């Protein structure tokens, strides 16, 4: 009955350029035996493989843009033909028709001597995309020429399995077993071919079997055998053993090709073995003569990418000095930004400036995070004048620095009051040549609060207009309100905010509620709470509420004053998912103990029993559900 129908279109030929229409006609035609391998013992597995191949062809979708795919497939086919012609020119003693494959219509193997076909089998397995041609030439020699299975034919079949698309370590291992069963000697070439197969298709058992056979037969592995063994280990994820074997090659003074180092660099770099990758790269630079082997810039670009991705400073610095600074490698903006961030972590001003120069030369507008990296570097180097100068440059570039831009400066100032005082003098000097941003003043104010408390900080605030032309910002008042405890100081700061037309935010109201809750008359705290909930400031949600610490401070004050509004506050906190029950329980217990101590210390007077007020602690506890 007719064979399975296969639709041959442009996409099919593009995906499978090594098998042409003539081969398909034989596969689907009535000719028996083409589904079998040249060696009879391989017949079953070969038929299975070919049937799988036919199913794969059948599954290729046919609804494609035929005109375009035909053009693409023609280009691929022409490229393949040109490659085979060049291969034929390198072997002029072999008829060029054999390089096109036995399935080609132009091939007439009947008129070609057997010795010539054997010579072709020596060349074809080492070429690209010749898997099917080798298989069919071996089949032809066995079936048509009556050649008996021998070591050369098996070697050709094994080497054909080096093909990355069609080859298989399992098939190569089966061929080795067939040789043993037929009593065909395992030559050195067979072992070398098997090592090549396991370098492409990793197979731990087959590789060790080959090495054992070579050792028993006193076969000395060549340089390429050892290289194939190392590549097989890499593909088998045995990275430490592969690196150890590479070091052995170096100790034995065996010439290692540069491309093998590149394979290690790509593999280890992608896996994140950066210290080993850098060590291999440095070793490669020492031993490789780049006058005869040009520098592979793609490798350097790849390594800079992975090193900068993981902030590996030593690797970044090495590649930057040896390739980027010389203009050999031009990294993309994302990599340059990663390099800048890494330089910031390691206080490398030279590397950071070089990265920023690259961005600037491309016309890239520098953003806040670029300048902040420089600020961090100069701060780590204790060069505060340059750090504050960069803040002024940011202000000049219309990049408003904020509190987050000065964290590294604050970490430095909080360690020494002398640095804080010196920084204040520095701001007075900078205001002559620059417009000092409020963020520069705020970080000095923040450090002053740490060293000399709130009163000194408020005195410093009075000089803000002499340092910053635009005056304070909302962060200035938040720093002061965070340490404020008295109503008078709070009202002063509120008046200043109103004078500078600064609208309060959620943080502002949160501080105001906390400060008011600390006063004897805490009614203003509820006024600020109402304003917070009614405010429509941009940073406020639709239904704002104080922070957990502020809410507990107000609840504590209500419990101490036996104010029943504590119940409403607690209920609202619970509604918003705040976990405050344990804290409120402790507040109630502490308030009860204070009440008992006060009653015991006062005692009854003239036999008169003192009764608790109407809203006593018991009623409050009962209202909270803890009675």
Wavefront OBJ file of the C-alpha trace (Angstrom):
o trace
v 0.000 0.000 0.000
v 1.243 3.573 -0.572
v 3.495 5.181 2.009
v 2.590 7.971 4.381
v 1.804 11.210 2.596
v 4.148 14.103 3.316
v 3.517 17.687 2.261
v 6.748 19.246 0.999
v 6.731 23.036 1.232
v 9.251 25.830 1.710
v 9.165 25.689 5.502
v 9.849 21.933 5.465
v 12.894 22.363 3.247
v 14.093 25.273 5.385
v 13.915 23.196 8.558
v 15.443 20.098 6.963
v 17.893 21.295 4.282
v 20.049 18.162 4.571
v 17.306 15.907 3.229
v 15.975 16.838 -0.186
v 12.952 15.779 -2.182
v 14.783 12.875 -3.792
v 15.476 11.375 -0.362
v 11.842 11.799 0.644
v 10.722 10.021 -2.463
v 12.851 7.043 -1.448
v 11.629 7.128 2.151
v 7.991 7.175 1.132
v 8.426 4.908 -1.874
v 8.144 1.142 -2.057
v 11.879 0.478 -1.969
v 12.558 -1.787 1.041
v 15.519 -1.524 3.309
v 16.081 2.219 3.215
v 14.792 2.454 6.769
v 17.617 0.140 7.892
v 21.171 0.958 8.792
v 24.157 -0.340 6.839
v 25.005 -2.784 9.626
v 22.298 -5.453 9.822
v 22.359 -5.606 13.628
v 21.223 -1.956 13.733
v 18.162 -2.552 11.578
v 15.493 -2.341 14.281
v 16.744 0.852 15.876
v 17.371 2.441 12.507
v 13.802 1.777 11.386
v 12.509 3.256 14.613
v 14.586 6.375 14.119
v 13.507 6.845 10.512
v 9.862 6.373 11.409
v 10.249 9.015 14.105
v 11.845 11.293 11.552
v 8.927 10.826 9.185
v 6.468 11.633 11.932
v 8.380 14.816 12.706
v 8.190 15.876 9.069
v 4.478 15.161 9.034
v 3.882 17.403 12.034
v 5.354 20.519 10.382
v 2.533 23.068 9.905
v 1.762 23.839 6.277
v -0.124 27.110 6.698
v 2.804 29.443 6.083
v 3.784 32.303 3.845
v 4.944 30.078 0.982
v 6.661 32.770 -1.039
v 8.887 33.891 1.794
v 9.686 30.425 3.136
v 10.651 29.217 -0.296
v 13.054 32.111 -0.619
v 14.554 31.379 2.797
v 14.850 27.664 2.080
v 16.527 28.386 -1.251
v 19.067 30.563 0.499
v 19.782 27.865 3.080
v 20.057 25.210 0.387
v 22.384 27.366 -1.704
v 24.549 27.966 1.326
v 24.718 24.245 1.972
v 25.640 23.502 -1.643
v 28.394 26.112 -1.549
v 29.749 24.566 1.635
v 29.821 21.081 0.101
v 31.548 22.411 -2.988
v 34.266 23.993 -0.879
v 34.602 20.712 0.963
v 34.954 18.879 -2.358
v 37.697 21.260 -3.461
v 39.682 20.415 -0.341
v 39.498 16.731 -1.359
v 40.003 16.788 -5.127
v 40.686 13.031 -5.302
v 37.083 12.327 -4.290
v 34.266 12.853 -6.829
v 32.277 15.898 -5.870
v 29.019 14.020 -6.338
v 29.700 11.988 -3.193
v 29.664 15.149 -1.103
v 26.109 15.805 -2.222
v 24.962 12.510 -0.688
v 23.920 9.265 -2.257
v 20.328 10.434 -2.270
v 21.158 13.279 -4.644
v 19.852 12.732 -8.218
v 23.252 13.722 -9.613
v 25.073 11.001 -7.656
v 25.944 7.772 -9.524
v 27.891 5.678 -6.970
v 27.848 2.650 -9.254
v 30.633 4.158 -11.312
v 32.777 5.199 -8.337
v 35.448 2.810 -7.032
v 34.922 1.352 -3.570
v 38.268 2.740 -2.433
v 37.101 6.225 -3.355
v 33.882 5.804 -1.380
v 35.932 4.754 1.655
v 38.004 7.911 1.207
v 34.791 9.939 1.147
v 33.696 8.256 4.379
v 36.907 9.527 5.964
v 36.018 13.103 5.047
v 32.233 13.278 5.294
v 31.793 12.581 9.052
v 34.002 15.565 9.858
v 31.835 17.909 7.769
v 28.629 19.617 8.821
v 25.205 18.284 7.959
v 26.366 15.006 6.418
v 24.749 12.558 8.841
v 22.315 11.024 6.346
v 24.918 10.941 3.576
v 27.295 8.877 5.731
v 24.550 6.471 6.759
v 23.477 5.862 3.183
v 27.014 5.454 1.868
v 27.636 2.772 4.488
v 24.339 1.108 3.547
v 25.323 1.208 -0.094
v 28.720 -0.386 0.540
v 27.212 -3.226 2.593
v 24.188 -3.921 0.407
v 25.326 -3.078 -3.103
v 29.081 -3.660 -2.942
v 28.934 -6.611 -0.539
v 31.376 -5.054 1.949
v 31.533 -6.849 5.279
v 31.126 -4.789 8.479
v 34.566 -3.552 9.489
v 36.216 -1.016 11.768
v 36.245 1.728 9.124
v 32.516 1.461 8.496
v 31.771 1.468 12.223
v 34.071 4.422 12.737
v 32.193 6.334 10.035
v 28.837 5.514 11.640
v 30.086 6.505 15.079
v 31.566 9.770 13.828
v 28.289 10.526 12.053
v 26.644 10.583 15.506
v 28.697 13.653 16.379
v 25.989 15.547 14.491
v 24.252 17.778 17.016
v 20.806 17.360 15.478
v 20.685 13.695 14.500
v 23.504 12.083 16.482
v 23.060 10.122 19.687
v 25.401 8.748 22.317
v 23.016 5.835 22.767
v 23.348 4.816 19.115
v 27.139 5.154 19.309
v 27.176 2.919 22.390
v 25.050 0.345 20.592
v 27.471 0.383 17.680
v 30.321 -0.277 20.107
v 28.477 -3.301 21.522
v 27.853 -4.632 18.018
v 31.555 -4.381 17.240
v 32.359 -6.418 20.339
v 29.746 -9.030 19.442
v 31.102 -9.315 15.889
v 34.672 -9.516 17.093
v 35.735 -6.357 15.263
v 38.765 -4.823 16.956
v 38.271 -1.497 18.728
v 40.918 0.759 17.255
v 42.280 4.022 18.573
v 40.254 5.849 15.937
v 37.065 4.220 17.231
v 37.836 5.407 20.762
v 38.580 8.907 19.535
v 35.317 8.967 17.592
v 33.395 7.893 20.697
v 35.024 10.671 22.754
v 33.936 13.158 20.095
v 30.361 11.845 20.352
v 30.301 12.156 24.147
v 31.667 15.692 23.841
v 28.496 16.656 21.957
v 26.038 14.193 23.507
v 27.183 13.678 27.127
v 27.069 10.105 28.375
v 28.969 9.393 31.586
v 28.916 5.594 31.229
v 30.015 5.519 27.590
v 32.793 8.031 28.228
v 34.224 6.045 31.116
v 33.922 2.827 29.122
v 35.984 4.323 26.305
v 38.624 5.641 28.691
v 38.833 2.216 30.335
v 39.271 0.540 26.945
v 41.975 3.010 25.948
v 43.833 2.398 29.194
v 43.643 -1.392 28.830
v 44.826 -1.245 25.218
v 47.637 1.206 26.000
v 46.173 3.839 23.726
v 47.698 7.221 24.543
v 45.065 9.966 24.300
v 46.047 12.814 22.042
v 45.585 16.492 22.789
v 42.227 16.524 20.990
v 41.110 13.419 22.879
v 41.713 15.178 26.161
v 39.949 18.286 24.906
v 36.919 16.226 23.881
v 36.977 14.571 27.285
v 36.975 17.982 29.022
v 34.137 19.299 26.869
v 32.133 16.185 27.652
v 32.630 16.819 31.367
v 31.375 20.370 30.957
v 28.274 19.193 29.118
v 27.779 16.583 31.853
v 27.784 19.333 34.532
v 30.993 18.017 36.114
v 32.508 21.473 36.332
v 35.103 20.914 39.037
v 36.473 17.823 37.318
v 36.567 19.637 33.968
v 38.517 22.517 35.519
v 40.898 20.063 37.151
v 41.552 18.380 33.785
v 42.181 21.775 32.207
v 44.766 22.510 34.875
v 46.386 19.153 34.159
v 46.777 20.111 30.506
v 48.527 23.271 31.590
v 50.806 21.435 34.018
v 51.711 18.930 31.304
v 52.551 21.860 29.010
v 50.015 20.762 26.420
v 49.021 23.442 23.952
v 45.426 24.401 24.735
v 43.473 26.191 21.973
v 42.040 29.557 22.874
v 38.505 28.486 22.006
v 38.564 25.914 24.820
v 39.207 28.715 27.308
v 36.313 30.615 25.738
v 34.019 27.651 26.336
v 34.997 27.647 30.014
v 34.484 31.404 30.213
v 30.977 31.225 28.775
v 29.992 28.207 30.854
v 31.371 29.391 34.186
v 30.303 32.979 33.583
v 26.690 31.992 32.996
v 26.722 29.757 36.073
v 28.085 32.537 38.276
v 31.498 30.988 39.022
v 33.026 34.424 38.716
v 36.263 33.930 40.623
v 37.134 30.862 38.544
v 36.057 32.670 35.372
v 38.344 35.601 36.112
v 41.221 33.264 36.914
v 40.785 31.457 33.566
v 40.566 34.765 31.709
v 43.750 36.076 33.296
v 45.536 32.817 32.530
v 44.350 32.971 28.928
v 45.736 36.472 28.542
v 49.138 35.304 29.727
v 49.590 32.291 27.463
v 47.634 33.082 24.288
v 49.382 34.951 21.511
v 46.733 37.395 20.328
v 48.881 38.460 17.408
v 47.992 35.148 15.751
v 44.658 34.646 17.510
v 42.583 37.847 17.586
v 40.830 38.979 20.737
v 37.268 37.634 20.906
v 35.375 40.784 21.831
v 32.064 38.955 22.215
v 33.563 36.978 25.087
v 34.659 40.146 26.861
v 31.262 41.714 26.313
v 29.536 38.636 27.712
v 31.783 38.521 30.785
v 31.284 42.213 31.492
v 27.551 41.618 31.301
v 27.500 38.726 33.785
v 30.072 40.327 36.106
v 28.130 43.596 36.259
v 24.871 41.703 36.687
v 26.210 40.070 39.855
v 28.315 43.088 40.947
v 31.595 41.140 40.777
v 33.949 44.064 41.210
v 37.312 42.368 40.516
v 36.078 40.969 37.215
v 34.471 44.244 36.176
v 37.629 46.187 36.909
v 39.830 43.757 34.967
v 37.657 43.773 31.842
v 37.095 47.511 32.025
v 40.834 48.216 32.146
v 41.703 45.759 29.374
v 38.865 46.293 26.903
v 36.492 49.165 27.663
v 39.110 51.798 28.466
v 40.929 50.952 25.231
v 37.761 51.270 23.202
v 37.616 47.602 22.173
v 34.282 46.982 23.910
v 31.378 49.419 23.956
v 28.957 48.156 26.619
v 25.240 49.043 26.557
v 23.701 51.531 28.958
v 22.305 48.863 31.272
v 25.721 47.276 31.763
v 27.324 50.687 32.318
v 24.736 51.467 34.982
v 25.468 48.169 36.736
v 29.176 48.979 36.599
v 28.460 52.381 38.126
v 26.520 50.819 40.989
v 29.302 48.299 41.626
v 31.896 51.073 41.627
v 29.759 52.883 44.185
v 29.767 49.876 46.506
v 33.560 49.588 46.337
v 34.334 53.325 46.453
v 36.036 53.276 43.050
v 35.727 56.880 41.900
v 37.825 56.361 38.771
v 35.610 53.541 37.504
v 32.432 55.460 38.336
v 33.581 58.603 36.544
v 34.578 56.546 33.510
v 31.122 54.942 33.416
v 29.391 58.319 33.679
v 31.581 59.714 30.904
v 30.435 56.905 28.610
v 26.795 57.685 29.357
v 27.337 61.393 28.843
v 29.151 60.859 25.537
v 26.049 59.090 24.225
v 23.846 62.047 25.047
v 22.173 60.126 27.844
v 20.580 62.401 30.431
v 21.992 61.568 33.833
v 19.392 60.740 36.449
v 19.466 60.974 40.224
v 20.737 57.432 40.737
v 23.822 58.182 38.632
v 24.802 61.113 40.867
v 23.874 59.249 44.036
v 26.423 56.570 43.156
v 29.135 59.263 43.049
v 27.925 60.653 46.363
v 28.269 57.237 47.964
v 31.788 56.845 46.585
v 33.062 60.192 47.852
v 31.434 59.624 51.215
v 33.181 56.265 51.601
v 36.432 58.040 50.779
v 35.674 60.661 53.474
v 35.578 63.357 50.817
v 32.494 65.180 52.071
v 33.192 68.416 50.141
v 32.851 66.533 46.839
v 29.755 64.711 48.091
v 28.011 67.983 48.985
v 29.192 69.533 45.721
v 27.491 66.741 43.768
v 24.269 67.511 45.630
v 24.574 71.102 44.438
v 25.256 69.912 40.878
v 22.105 67.789 41.032
v 20.136 70.847 42.067
v 21.643 72.806 39.177
v 20.682 69.990 36.756
v 17.089 70.262 37.989
v 17.329 66.891 39.744
v 15.878 67.637 43.146
v 17.806 65.502 45.677
v 15.796 64.265 48.625
v 16.413 62.498 51.908
v 17.202 59.197 50.167
v 20.006 60.854 48.205
v 21.917 61.699 51.375
v 21.844 58.407 53.318
v 25.536 57.713 52.839
v 26.377 61.257 53.997
v 24.195 60.844 57.064
v 25.914 57.566 57.976
v 29.199 59.442 57.932
v 27.987 62.518 59.857
v 26.276 60.546 62.607
v 29.647 59.103 63.617
v 31.178 62.460 64.521
v 29.865 65.791 65.705
v 33.029 67.418 64.352
v 32.127 66.260 60.844
v 28.636 67.689 61.302
v 29.947 71.110 62.356
v 32.476 71.058 59.502
v 29.718 70.212 57.048
v 27.699 73.209 58.215
v 30.673 75.486 57.518
v 31.059 73.792 54.141
v 27.464 74.629 53.230
v 28.117 78.282 53.980
v 31.047 78.167 51.542
v 29.147 76.321 48.846
v 26.271 78.804 48.850
v 28.638 81.376 47.348
v 29.105 79.388 44.115
v 26.120 77.045 44.100
v 22.466 76.913 44.916
v 22.476 74.671 47.973
v 19.529 72.246 47.908
v 17.413 71.729 50.989
v 18.492 68.068 51.046
v 22.070 69.163 51.845
v 20.810 71.285 54.746
v 18.461 68.534 55.936
v 21.198 65.930 56.316
v 23.233 68.321 58.484
v 20.089 69.100 60.488
v 19.415 65.384 60.907
v 22.939 64.758 62.220
v 22.664 67.771 64.545
v 19.558 66.259 66.140
v 21.534 63.071 66.806
v 24.492 64.829 68.412
v 22.986 67.905 70.110
v 19.283 67.142 70.532
v 16.237 69.061 69.422
v 16.983 72.542 70.816
v 20.254 72.868 68.863
v 18.511 71.563 65.748
v 15.751 74.170 66.040
v 18.358 76.890 66.433
v 20.077 75.594 63.305
v 16.762 75.660 61.470
v 16.516 79.417 61.997
v 19.513 79.841 59.670
v 18.020 77.839 56.804
v 17.273 80.910 54.682
v 20.900 81.991 54.835
v 22.006 78.637 53.353
v 19.157 77.568 51.055
v 17.685 80.173 48.756
v 14.415 78.284 48.430
v 14.146 77.751 52.149
v 13.102 74.507 53.868
v 10.977 71.746 52.414
v 8.536 69.310 53.938
v 11.348 66.905 54.907
v 12.948 69.664 56.994
v 9.836 69.911 59.146
v 9.408 66.147 59.342
v 12.916 65.829 60.789
v 12.105 68.394 63.464
v 8.608 67.108 64.224
v 9.979 63.577 64.666
v 11.961 64.811 67.727
v 9.531 67.468 68.924
v 7.787 66.882 72.298
v 6.288 70.219 73.318
v 3.204 72.014 72.112
v 4.971 75.377 71.797
v 7.615 73.989 69.433
v 4.932 72.209 67.452
v 2.958 75.406 66.952
v 6.153 77.192 65.892
v 6.829 74.610 63.209
v 3.202 74.733 62.024
v 3.461 78.507 61.700
v 6.680 78.132 59.700
v 5.055 75.645 57.345
v 2.198 78.053 56.783
v 4.654 80.909 56.156
v 6.452 78.874 53.477
v 3.135 77.644 52.007
v 3.992 74.000 52.651
v 0.966 71.740 52.816
v 0.949 69.030 55.492
v 1.106 65.400 54.401
v 0.123 62.146 56.064
v 3.530 62.023 57.789
v 2.998 65.565 59.058
v -0.373 64.766 60.613
v 0.999 61.567 62.087
v 3.697 63.543 63.931
v 1.198 66.184 65.050
v -1.174 63.569 66.510
v 1.684 61.885 68.383
v 2.969 65.171 69.835
v -0.524 66.284 70.887
v -1.179 62.941 72.577
v 1.832 63.592 74.834
v 0.336 66.813 76.245
v -1.910 67.206 79.287
v -4.618 68.589 77.065
v -4.668 66.065 74.262
v -7.889 67.196 72.618
v -5.903 68.716 69.742
v -4.800 65.199 68.767
v -8.376 64.372 67.773
v -8.569 67.638 65.855
v -5.523 66.652 63.827
v -6.986 63.157 63.374
v -10.129 64.656 61.893
v -8.056 66.867 59.594
v -6.020 63.871 58.475
v -9.128 61.878 57.598
v -10.713 64.829 55.816
v -7.561 65.895 53.955
v -7.179 65.335 50.214
v -3.401 65.674 50.007
v -1.819 63.658 47.214
v 0.091 61.260 49.461
v -2.975 60.408 51.530
v -5.256 57.468 50.818
v -9.018 57.751 50.608
v -9.379 56.852 54.278
v -6.078 57.660 56.037
v -5.247 56.593 59.562
v -2.296 57.159 61.902
v 0.591 54.736 62.060
v 0.565 51.929 64.607
v 2.929 53.688 67.012
v 0.946 56.955 66.862
v -2.378 55.156 67.286
v -1.051 53.335 70.374
v 0.229 56.618 71.809
v -3.226 58.175 71.494
v -4.950 55.049 72.857
v -2.571 55.061 75.835
v -3.411 58.669 76.569
v -7.137 57.915 76.415
v -6.756 54.920 78.760
v -4.803 57.017 81.253
v -7.523 59.680 81.135
v -10.285 57.000 81.193
v -11.546 58.416 77.919
v -14.114 56.114 76.315
v -13.014 57.252 72.848
v -10.286 54.635 73.222
v -12.921 52.060 72.246
v -13.496 53.789 68.899
v -9.762 54.032 68.243
v -9.198 50.350 69.023
v -12.152 49.277 66.897
v -10.849 51.309 63.941
v -7.358 49.846 64.333
v -8.783 46.325 64.365
v -10.818 47.147 61.273
v -7.618 48.154 59.486
v -5.800 44.978 60.502
v -3.458 46.542 63.074
v -2.288 44.022 65.671
v -2.634 46.078 68.847
v -4.657 43.878 71.250
v -1.640 42.646 73.198
v -0.276 46.197 73.563
v -3.644 47.565 74.659
v -3.965 44.769 77.240
v -0.594 45.754 78.689
v -1.670 49.411 78.781
v -4.832 48.493 80.662
v -2.933 46.374 83.174
v -0.351 49.092 83.743
v -3.059 51.723 84.196
v -4.899 49.496 86.683
v -1.739 48.965 88.747
v -1.092 52.710 88.851
v -4.644 53.281 90.023
v -4.324 50.695 92.790
v -1.010 52.128 93.962
v -2.488 55.631 94.054
v -5.504 54.450 96.087
v -3.347 52.481 98.530
v -0.993 55.401 99.067
v -3.842 57.869 99.731
v -5.935 55.526 101.947
v -9.355 56.336 103.482
v -9.727 59.718 105.222
v -11.812 59.929 108.489
v -13.484 56.630 107.705
v -14.847 57.885 104.420
v -14.537 55.383 101.546
v -13.286 56.908 98.270
v -15.449 55.747 95.333
v -14.100 55.557 91.788
v -15.256 58.031 89.140
v -18.144 57.250 86.859
v -16.012 56.171 83.838
v -13.678 53.950 85.823
v -11.193 51.396 84.577
v -13.656 48.534 84.913
v -16.139 50.188 82.589
v -13.452 50.847 80.021
v -12.279 47.235 80.157
v -15.833 46.024 79.842
v -16.342 48.244 76.834
v -13.265 46.716 75.215
v -14.497 43.211 75.883
v -11.810 42.404 78.494
v -13.898 42.690 81.669
l 1 2 3 4 5 6 7 8 9 10 11 12 13 14 15 16 17 18 19 20 21 22 23 24 25 26 27 28 29 30 31 32 33 34 35 36 37 38 39 40 41 42 43 44 45 46 47 48 49 50 51 52 53 54 55 56 57 58 59 60 61 62 63 64 65 66 67 68 69 70 71 72 73 74 75 76 77 78 79 80 81 82 83 84 85 86 87 88 89 90 91 92 93 94 95 96 97 98 99 100 101 102 103 104 105 106 107 108 109 110 111 112 113 114 115 116 117 118 119 120 121 122 123 124 125 126 127 128 129 130 131 132 133 134 135 136 137 138 139 140 141 142 143 144 145 146 147 148 149 150 151 152 153 154 155 156 157 158 159 160 161 162 163 164 165 166 167 168 169 170 171 172 173 174 175 176 177 178 179 180 181 182 183 184 185 186 187 188 189 190 191 192 193 194 195 196 197 198 199 200 201 202 203 204 205 206 207 208 209 210 211 212 213 214 215 216 217 218 219 220 221 222 223 224 225 226 227 228 229 230 231 232 233 234 235 236 237 238 239 240 241 242 243 244 245 246 247 248 249 250 251 252 253 254 255 256 257 258 259 260 261 262 263 264 265 266 267 268 269 270 271 272 273 274 275 276 277 278 279 280 281 282 283 284 285 286 287 288 289 290 291 292 293 294 295 296 297 298 299 300 301 302 303 304 305 306 307 308 309 310 311 312 313 314 315 316 317 318 319 320 321 322 323 324 325 326 327 328 329 330 331 332 333 334 335 336 337 338 339 340 341 342 343 344 345 346 347 348 349 350 351 352 353 354 355 356 357 358 359 360 361 362 363 364 365 366 367 368 369 370 371 372 373 374 375 376 377 378 379 380 381 382 383 384 385 386 387 388 389 390 391 392 393 394 395 396 397 398 399 400 401 402 403 404 405 406 407 408 409 410 411 412 413 414 415 416 417 418 419 420 421 422 423 424 425 426 427 428 429 430 431 432 433 434 435 436 437 438 439 440 441 442 443 444 445 446 447 448 449 450 451 452 453 454 455 456 457 458 459 460 461 462 463 464 465 466 467 468 469 470 471 472 473 474 475 476 477 478 479 480 481 482 483 484 485 486 487 488 489 490 491 492 493 494 495 496 497 498 499 500 501 502 503 504 505 506 507 508 509 510 511 512 513 514 515 516 517 518 519 520 521 522 523 524 525 526 527 528 529 530 531 532 533 534 535 536 537 538 539 540 541 542 543 544 545 546 547 548 549 550 551 552 553 554 555 556 557 558 559 560 561 562 563 564 565 566 567 568 569 570 571 572 573 574 575 576 577 578 579 580 581 582 583 584 585 586 587 588 589 590 591 592 593 594 595 596 597 598 599 600 601 602 603 604 605 606 607 608 609 610 611 612 613 614 615 616 617 618 619 620 621 622 623 624 625 626 627
